[in-house]
Amino acid sequence: MSPLLVAIILAALWMAGAPPLVPDLRLSAPMVARPGTTIGLRAWQVDEDEDGYIVIEAPAVVVELRDAGGMVLARTELEKSLVQGREGHLQIPAGLDEVVTLVALSEIDGREVSVERTLYVRESIESRLLKGRAVNAFQAYELGPIRAARAGREARALDPRVEEGACVPDLPCWLSVWVGEPVEAVRLRPIAGARVESRTVPPLNGFARFPVVVAGSEGRVEVEALGKDGLIVAAREVRLPVVPGGVVARASVTEGRVEVQWEQLGGRAPVLVDVFQDRRWMHAFSLSPDAPLLPPLGPGVWRLQVRSDLFSDNTAGVSYATVAEPQGLGRARQAAEALLADADREGLDPLAMAIIDGTVAEADEDDLLRALFAIPSFDVVVIGPGASARFGVDETLEQKQELRRWLAAGAILLIGLVVSMVLLRIELLAQAHARRLLDDFGDEAPPPRGGAPSGRGLWAFVLLVFVLMAVLALSKRWF
């Protein structure tokens, strides 16, 4: 009966460890927020089709903001995205200053599913969302030193910047060069992996713009400032930032409305747009090529990250939109002050300093904005894969299964000890009986043959087998 009992224990342990059929609902939301503002939200379900391939579903989702006592402070229903999942934003009540909980609720296949996330609401709290780009050293933005062509002459500035923040191979991007002083023309000479349509461009209001297409995984160009005699005044080499397989995004503001234009390999398709302010995720939208206008965002400097799906943070296209404040100092001054507010992290921008000092007053405002946000838009704010409804369930199941494994191993080991003790007792009784028989025969008994009896030590072998079965029960691979 002992092998049968062990088989029953292992079968029960294997069946108990089967994962529960809990839908994998996921919620992506920020960790911090300020009272009186909004937070961006995205939710989706990870499922499998009939062939076992992963698919993304968009069940109806309601998100609630609850305090420590479970009281609902705010509530919103997410809208279906044009790309994947559900999207929207939630208004944080003014005057709130505590740790609250975001709860996403959905009914999937007749079963109520929920996901919880902690949200820290403070007036002065800072966002700690990660930044990153999956590029190597040869795809990062790098400026070479300025080389003056004439002795005793130093160029004040020759600052080339990619307006989209990064170039994508085989997609056009714009290189904006701030010359900083009057020059006759600016010439762009490709060195490696770059195609330039217009080689020489006269600067307009201090800026010269060049359309560039990166042909490979690395692009390098030489920027040359030309004097009236056509000779080189100053030059410097620049390594273009390159994001393979990414999206190129551009934003423009007209009468307070933000329009987003984007290009991607394989043709334009609907995209996800996440809106940030001060590195805080404020809104979540999706746009189609036929309707590229965002809902009104209000005055401020907005960072837009455009991506093709929920899991492509590192290849997102980044652009900035500056909506003028009523009776403000202008969009360029507003954007420059926003950049210098992050000077401890990003470093001082000479162009932003020049705007605040008023030394580039003759430049066009759109040119200034494109150049200001060129370098900071290279990095992306990583949102992450989202919290899963199965996370707590899987953790609880693992804890319970761990307890079951130890109980099963203990039960198997106990059975093995009992069986081994019975076999050992039988062996000892048989040996004692054999000695009595030998004593009864006396000297007429034949001498014992060499070697141990076949049954001797059987109890040890059986105990070893049960120990191995107990170790098997502790295996996380099988149970």
N, C-alpha and C positions, 0 to 999 in steps of 0.2 A: 504493500500500500504506500510505502514512503515515496517511490518515484512518482506515483500518481498524485500524491499530495503536493510534491514539489512542482509538477507540471501545472496543477490547478493554480498554485500561488503565482507562478510566473505568467500564466495566461491572464489572471486577474490584474496583475501589475501592468502588463502590456496594454490591456483594454482601458484601465484607469488613466494611463498616460496619453491617450489620444487627445489631440487639441480640441477644445470646444468650438462649435460653429458660431463664433462671434464675428460679425462683420467688421472689417478693418476700416472704420471711419477715422479720418485724420483731420486735425485742426491746426492751421498755421496762423500764429498771432504773435505780436510783440510781447516782451517780458515786462516792459516799463511803459508808463504813460503819465501825462500831466492831466490834472483835472480840467474839465471844460474843453478838451480837445477830442479828436477822434482817433481810432486805431483801425488799421487795415486787417481784414480777416479773409482767409481762404479755407475751404473745407472740401474734401473729396473722399471717395471710397475706393480702396484698392481691392480688386476682385480678380477672378480668373474666369476665362471663357470655357467653352466645352473642350477646347483643345489644350487647355492648361496654360494659355498665355495670359500675362498680366494685362488687365484693362482698368481704366479709370472711369468710375461711375459718378453721377451727380445727383444723389438723393436730396430731397428737401431737408434743409438744415436751419434750425433756429439757434441763435447764440444768446445766452443770458449772462449778465454780470451779477454775481451774487456776493454778498458780504460774508463775514465769518459765521453769522447765524443762519445763512441760507436764504436770506431775503433777496428778492430780485430787485436790483437797482436800475438796470437798463436791459433792453431786449431789442433784437433785430432779426429779421429773416433774410438770409442770404439769397441773392439772385443767381440764376444759372449763368455760368461764364460762356463766352463764345468759343473758348478753347477747351478747358477742362475744369470740372468741379463746379463749386459755388464760390461767390465772391461778394464783398461788401465792406461796410465799416460800421463801427459801433461808437455812439457818442458817450463819452465819459462824463458823468454828472459833475457840475462845478462844485467846488468846496470839498470834494472827496480827498481824503488823505489816509489811506490804509492799504493793507494787503487784501486783495479781493480775488475771486475765482471766476474764470471764464468757463462756461459750460456750453458745449455744442450738443444739441439734441436732435435726433433723427429717428425715423421709423423705417427699418429696412427689413423686408420680407416678413412683416408682421411682428417684428421684435424691436423694442425700444433700445437704442444705442446712444451712449453719451461719451464725450471726451471732456476732460477737465485740464485747465491750464491756470497756473498762478500768474497774477498780474499785480505789479507793484505800482501804485499810484502815489506820486509825490510831486510837489510843485517844482522842486529843484533837482529832480533825479535826472541822471544822464543815461543815454542809451549806450549799451555795450554790444550792439550787434557786430558780428565779425565782418571784416573786409577781406577780400581775396580775389585773385585771378589765377586760373590754372595756365600760366605761361612760363616759359623758361627764360633764361637770362638774355637770349638773343631775340626775344619778342617783347622785351620791356622797353619803356621809353628812356632814351639816354641822349643827353646833349654833350657834344664835344666843346672844347674851349674856342672862344672867338679868336680868330687869327686876323690881325690887322695887316693890310697889304703894304702900307706905307709907314716908314719909320716915324715915330713920334705921334702917330695918329691912333686913337683908340675909339672904337665904335661904342656909343652909349648902350645900344641894345640891338641884338639880332636874335629874336626870340621866336622860333618856330614851334607851333602847337597844333596837334590834331584836334579839330573841332569836335569830332564825335567821341573823343577820348581814346579811341583805339581804331585801327584799321582791321578789316576782315578780308582775307585773301579773296581776290576776284570781285570784290565789291568796291565802288568808289568811295573815297573819303576825302576830306578837305584839309589841307595844311595851311594854317593861317600864320603869317610871319609878321610880327611886330618889329618894325625897323627902328623906332625910337628917335630917328633924326632924318632930315631930308636926304633922300638918295634918288638917283635917276630911275633905277629899276632894281628888281630883285630876280635873280636867276636861280632856278632849281635844277640841279644836275643829278640824275639817278646814279647810284654807285652799285647797288646790288638789290635784286628782287623787287624793284619798283618801276612802274610806268608813269610817265609824266606827260600830259597832253600839252600844256602851255609851259614852255621852258623859261620864258622871260615875261614878267608882269610888272607894269609900273605901279608903285604903291599908291593907294587912295586913302587919304586921311591917316597915314601912318601904318597901314596894313596892306599886305599883299597876300592874295589867296590863290592856292593851286589845287586843282583836282588831281588826286593820286590814286593809283590802283596797285596794291601789293600783289605780286605774282606768285610768291611762295610763302614759306613760313617765316621769312625774315625780310625786312626792308630797310635800306639805308640810302640816304640822299645827302647831297651837299647843298647848302644854302649860301648864296653869294650876293652881297650888296654891291651894286655897280654905281660908279660916279658918272658925272656928265660926259666924261671922255670915254665911257664904256669900259673903263678898267675896274678891276675888283678893288673895292674899298675894304671889305671885311668878308670873312667866310667862316662857316662852322659846319661840322658834320652832325647829323641827327639820326639816331636809330628810331624808327617808327614803332610805336606800340602795336602789336599784332595779336588778335584773338582769333584763333582758327575756329571756323564753324559758328561764328557769333552772329549778332544782329547789329546793324548800323541804324541808329536812331537819331532823329533831329526834332526839336520842339520849337515852335514859334508861338508868339502871343499876339493876338489881335483883339483889341477892345476887351481885354480881360479874359478872353477864351483861349485855352491852350489847344493847339493843333499838333499832333504827333505824326511824323512821317518816318517810315522805316523801310529798310531793304534787307532781304535775307536770301540765302542761296535757295534755288528752286522756285523762286517767285514769291510775291507777297501773299501772306495768309493772315488770319486773325492772330493777335498776340495778346499776352497778359501785360498789363501796365501797373506797376506798384509805385505809389507816390510817397516820397519821404520829405520830411522837413526837420532840419537839425538831426539827421540820422535816425529820426523816429518814423516808423511806418504808419502813415496816416490813412491811406485809402488803397483800395484794390479794385481795379477796373479791367475790362477787356475791350479791345477795339478791333474793328474790321477795316480793311482798306477803303471801303465805301463810306465809312463814318468815323473819321480819325479825330473828332473833337472830344475832349474830356469835359465832364460836367464842370461848372464853375468851382474853382479851388479857393478863390479869395486872394487878397494881397499876400505877398511873401515870395521867398525863393524856394522853389520846389524841385526836388530831384526825382527824375522819372527813370525807372528801370524797365526796359522792354525785353521780354523773353518769349520764346516760342512755346514753352510748356512749363509745367510745374517744377521740373527737376533740372532746369538749366540756368541756375543762378550765375555760374562762372562765365557763361557765354552771353549774358544779357547785354543789350545795348543801353547806354546811359546818356541822358541828356538833361539839361536844366531849363526851367522856365521861370522867369521873373515877372510876376504880376505887380504892377506899380501900386504903391500905397497912396491913398488920397492925400494930397498936399505934401507929398514926399520930396526927396531931393533928386529923384530920377532913378531909373532902373539900374543904371551902371553903378551909381554910388551905393545903392541898396545891395547889389550883388557883391561889390568889393568889400563892404563891411561884413557881409555874411561870410565871405572867405577868410577875412582876417580874424573873425571870431574863432576859427579853427586853426589859428596860426601855431598853437602849441603842438598840434598834431601834424599839420600839413607843411608848416614852414611859411615864411613870409613870401608873398607873391609880388614881384617888382611891379607888375602891371596894376595890381590892386592898390599898391602904395602910390603909384603915379596918378591913378584916378582920384584918390582921396586928396592928394596934394594939388590936384588941378592942373597937372602938366600935360594932360592929353585931352584937353577940353575940345579940341577941334575934331577928334575922332568920332566916327559914327557909333551910335549907341549899340546897334546890332553887332557891329564888328567887335566892340569891346566885350559884349556879353559872350559871344562865341569864343573869344580868346580866353576870357576869364575862367570859363568852365571846362576848358579843353583838358588840362592836366588833372584836376580833381575828379573828372568823370571816368578816369581809367579804372579805378578800383570799383568794386561792386559791394553792396551790402548784402550779406548772405542771410536769407530768411530761414532756410533749413527745410527738412522733410516733413515737419509737422508732428504733433503728438498723436499717438494712435490709441483708439479705443481698446485695442488688444494688449496694450502695454501692461496695465494693471492686472488684467485677466491672466496673461501669460506668466507674470511674476507670481501671482497667487497660485496658479496651477503648478508652477515649478516648485514652490515651497511645499505644497501638499504632496506632490509626487516624490520629492526628496524624503519626506517623512515615510511615505509608503515604501520606498526602496529600502530604507533602513529596517522597517518592520518586517518586510518580506525576507530580507537577508537574515534577520534575527530568527524568524520562524523556521527558515530552511536550515540554519545552523543548529537550532534546537532539535529539529527532527533528526539531523545527522548525528548529533550527540546521543540521542536516545537509541537510534539504531546501532550506532557504534558500541554503546554500553551493553546492549543486548548481545551483540556478536562477541564482545570481549568476555561477557559472563559465560556465554555458551562455550567459548574456547577454554576458559579457565576450568569450567566444570568437566569438559571433555578430557583435559589434561589430568585432572584429579582422578577421574574415573579410570583413565589408562594406568595411572600409577597404582591404584588399588588392584587392578587386574594383574599387573606385573608382580605385585607383592604376593598375591594369592598363588601364582605359579611358582614363585621361589626360584631355585637354581635351575629348574628345568626350562625356564623361559629362554627363547632365543635372544641373542644380543640385538639391541636396537640398530637399525640401519642408519647410515649417515644421511644428513639433510633434514630439514624441518618438515613437519607435516604440511599438506597443502592448505589446510585451513588456518594455519598460524599467521597472524598479522592481517587477516582480512578486515578486522575492525578499523585498522589504520587506513587502509586503502579506501574503504567506504567513507570514512570521515573526511579524507582528502577530496573525494568527489563532491560531498555536500559543501565543503568549504568553497570549492570552485563554483558551485551553483550559487552560493551566497554572494561571492564576488561578482558573478554575472548579473545578479539582481541589482547590484549597486551601479551597474554600467548605465550612464546617461545616453549612450549611443543607441542602446536597444530598448531601454525602458524610461 
